[in-house]
Structure formats: structure tokens, C-alpha cells
Amino acid sequence: MGKLYFRYGAMNSGKSTSLMQVAYNYEERGMKVLIIKPMTDKKGGDKLLSRLGVERSVDLVIRDEQNIYDSIKKLQDEQDDIHCILADEVQFFKKHHIDELFKIAVLLDIPVICYGLRTDFLMNGFEGSERLLLLAHSIEEMKTICTCGRKAVLNGRKINGKYVFKGEQVAIDLIDNVEYQSLCGQCYFKYLKESEMDKQLSK
């Protein structure tokens, strides 16, 4: 039986780079991989972009209403065997997408390796990530560090270079002056306190 894997980490923990390395490893052995990502992730269009400057085309960009199981089953019936499915930015998938990926692993016997964030910039869970934490056969943290040197566990959102602590859950990195920084808990609360003090002074 194939397994569903969830590899999560804060921003800059090398998730997309790791995904592309896994794809290379499979292909070097003559195996077929399928790379997917949600349409919500506008960065790069139909490509995966790594902060190291590496990029790779995506095989399927998944719409919110799309049934991933049906799409993969059709591809498997039409083509050669698919040996592994690699999914990036899985936090943006819907709950039903994760259920379908679980079904692919179990019923089609295809390993599915998912990469994404666990929480948003307000420390809330994403729909896709929360479902993965419940269903994944294997859960692995990809570690990175905060600018202060401590282990980063959270994601800070900046707009025009300044940390913000309100707004919609989804705002894509490097689009509309949005950027993210991986933070430890101490630095996250330090920037939150500074933001609240700035609000008081501006009143």
C-alpha cells in the first residue's frame, strides 16, 4: 500500500527544493513522478520556484472543485505507471483534496508526498494542512532558523517591509509587496507587540 506523507516547515525551510530533489531521484532511476500544486498558488504560474533559483514545470495545477483522485486515475489508465505524486503548497488544498490524495495512496498504491506550511501568519491552521495532520501516514518537520538563530516555527507576513498581523489568510509571497519571514516564537511575539504599539501611537 502506498502512503500519504506530509513534510511541513516554516517559510524558507527548503520544501520546494526538497520536492524537486525527490523528483530527480525518482527520475534518475527511470521512474515516473507527477508534480501537482493548487491553483491558489499564483507564484510561478505552472512552475515550482525554489528560493535557490531552481524551477520545474508542474504537471497538474489543481482547481478548488477538481477531484484529484479522478484526474490521477484517468492519467494512470491512459499512461504508464505513476511511481510517486509530489504535491507542493498543500496548505492551499481543500479538505476534499487531501481525502482524495489519501485515497490515491491507499487504493491506487501510489506514494503521495506533500509539502507545505502548517500554520498561517496568525498562527491559524490551513484547511489542507489540518486535514493532512489527521490523515497522513507519516509527518515530518523540515527545520529552518529565525534571523535570531533560534529554530523557526512560525511565519511572519510583511507588507512593504513591515510586519502585519491582520488580513486575509491567503496572500501569496512576492505578489503585491507581500513577503514572508520564518520566525521563532520569541521574535513573532516581539514583532506583534511592536505592531500593537505602533497602532496605539498612530491613534
C-alpha positions in Angstrom: 0.0 0.0 0.0 1.2 3.5 -0.8 1.4 6.1 1.9 0.5 9.7 2.3 3.4 11.8 3.6 3.2 15.4 5.0 6.5 17.3 5.1 5.9 20.7 6.7 8.0 23.6 7.7 8.1 27.4 8.1 8.9 29.6 5.2 12.5 29.2 3.8 12.8 25.6 5.1 13.6 24.2 1.6 10.3 22.5 0.9 10.1 23.1 -2.9 13.8 22.4 -3.2 13.4 19.1 -1.4 10.4 18.2 -3.6 12.5 18.8 -6.8 15.3 16.7 -5.4 12.9 13.8 -4.7 11.6 14.1 -8.2 15.1 14.0 -9.6 15.9 10.9 -7.5 12.9 9.0 -8.9 13.6 10.0 -12.5 17.2 9.1 -12.2 16.0 5.6 -11.6 13.7 5.6 -14.6 10.6 6.1 -12.5 7.7 8.5 -13.4 6.7 11.2 -11.0 3.7 13.6 -11.2 4.0 17.1 -9.7 0.9 18.9 -8.6 0.0 22.2 -6.9 -3.1 24.2 -6.1 -4.3 26.9 -8.5 -4.4 29.3 -5.4 -0.6 29.4 -5.5 -0.2 32.1 -8.2 3.6 32.4 -7.8 5.4 30.9 -10.8 2.2 30.1 -12.7 2.5 26.5 -13.8 6.1 26.2 -12.4 7.6 25.5 -9.0 10.0 28.1 -7.9 12.8 27.4 -5.3 14.5 30.2 -3.4 17.8 28.7 -4.6 16.8 29.7 -8.2 15.8 26.2 -9.3 12.4 25.8 -11.1 10.4 23.0 -12.6 7.2 22.6 -14.5 4.1 21.4 -12.7 2.1 18.5 -14.3 -1.3 19.4 -12.8 -2.5 22.7 -11.4 -5.5 21.7 -9.2 -8.7 23.8 -9.2 -10.7 24.1 -6.0 -13.6 22.0 -7.4 -11.3 19.4 -9.1 -11.3 15.7 -7.9 -7.7 14.8 -7.8 -8.4 11.1 -7.5 -10.4 11.1 -10.7 -7.7 13.1 -12.5 -4.9 10.8 -11.4 -6.9 7.6 -12.0 -7.5 8.8 -15.6 -3.8 9.5 -16.2 -2.8 6.2 -14.7 -5.3 4.4 -17.1 -4.0 6.3 -20.1 -0.3 6.3 -19.4 2.4 4.1 -17.9 2.6 3.6 -14.1 2.9 6.6 -11.9 5.5 5.8 -9.2 5.1 8.9 -7.0 3.0 12.0 -6.7 4.7 15.1 -5.3 2.4 18.0 -4.1 3.6 21.5 -3.3 1.9 24.3 -1.3 -0.6 21.8 0.0 -1.8 24.2 2.7 -3.9 25.7 -0.1 -5.7 22.4 -1.0 -9.3 21.9 0.2 -10.2 19.2 2.7 -11.7 17.0 -0.1 -8.4 17.2 -2.0 -6.5 15.7 1.0 -9.1 13.0 1.3 -8.6 12.3 -2.4 -4.8 12.1 -2.1 -5.2 9.7 0.8 -7.5 7.6 -1.4 -4.8 7.7 -4.2 -2.2 6.4 -1.8 -4.4 3.6 -0.4 -6.4 2.4 -3.4 -4.0 3.2 -6.3 -0.9 2.2 -4.3 0.9 5.4 -5.3 3.1 7.2 -2.7 1.9 10.8 -2.2 4.5 13.2 -0.7 3.0 16.6 0.3 5.0 19.8 1.1 3.6 22.9 2.8 3.0 25.2 5.7 1.4 24.1 8.9 0.1 27.5 10.1 -0.5 30.9 8.6 0.8 34.3 9.7 -1.7 34.5 12.5 -0.8 31.0 13.9 -4.1 29.5 12.5 -4.2 26.3 10.6 -4.8 25.9 6.9 -7.6 23.7 5.7 -5.3 21.4 3.7 -2.6 21.1 6.4 -5.1 20.4 9.2 -6.6 17.5 7.2 -3.1 16.2 6.5 -2.2 16.2 10.2 -5.2 13.9 10.7 -4.7 11.6 7.7 -1.0 11.4 6.8 0.7 8.1 7.4 3.9 10.0 8.0 4.5 13.5 9.3 7.9 15.2 9.2 9.1 18.6 10.1 11.5 20.4 7.8 13.6 22.7 10.0 14.9 26.2 9.5 16.1 29.1 11.7 14.8 32.5 12.6 17.0 35.6 11.9 18.0 35.5 15.6 19.4 32.0 15.2 16.6 30.1 17.1 14.5 27.4 15.5 11.8 28.9 13.3 8.3 27.6 13.9 6.0 30.4 12.7 5.6 32.6 9.6 5.6 36.4 9.7 3.9 38.4 7.0 5.4 41.6 5.8 3.8 44.2 3.5 6.1 46.8 2.1 8.8 45.5 4.5 6.7 45.9 7.7 5.2 43.1 9.8 1.4 42.9 9.7 -1.0 40.9 11.9 -4.3 41.3 10.1 -5.6 40.4 6.7 -6.9 37.5 4.6 -5.3 34.1 5.3 -4.1 33.7 1.7 -1.7 36.3 0.3 1.0 34.9 -2.0 4.6 35.5 -1.3 6.3 38.1 -3.6 3.0 39.3 -5.0 1.5 42.8 -4.2 4.5 43.7 -2.0 3.8 40.7 0.3 6.7 38.7 1.7 7.2 36.2 4.5 9.8 35.6 7.1 10.3 32.4 9.2 10.3 33.3 12.9 10.8 31.7 16.2 8.1 32.2 18.8 10.0 34.9 20.7 10.6 37.1 17.6 7.0 36.6 16.5 5.6 38.0 19.7 8.2 40.8 19.7 7.0 41.9 16.3 3.4 41.5 17.3 4.0 43.8 20.4 5.8 46.4 18.2 2.8 46.3 15.8 0.3 46.9 18.6 2.4 49.8 20.0 2.6 51.4 16.5 -1.2 51.2 16.3 -1.5 52.9 19.7 0.9 55.7 18.7 -0.9 56.3 15.5 -4.3 56.9 17.2 
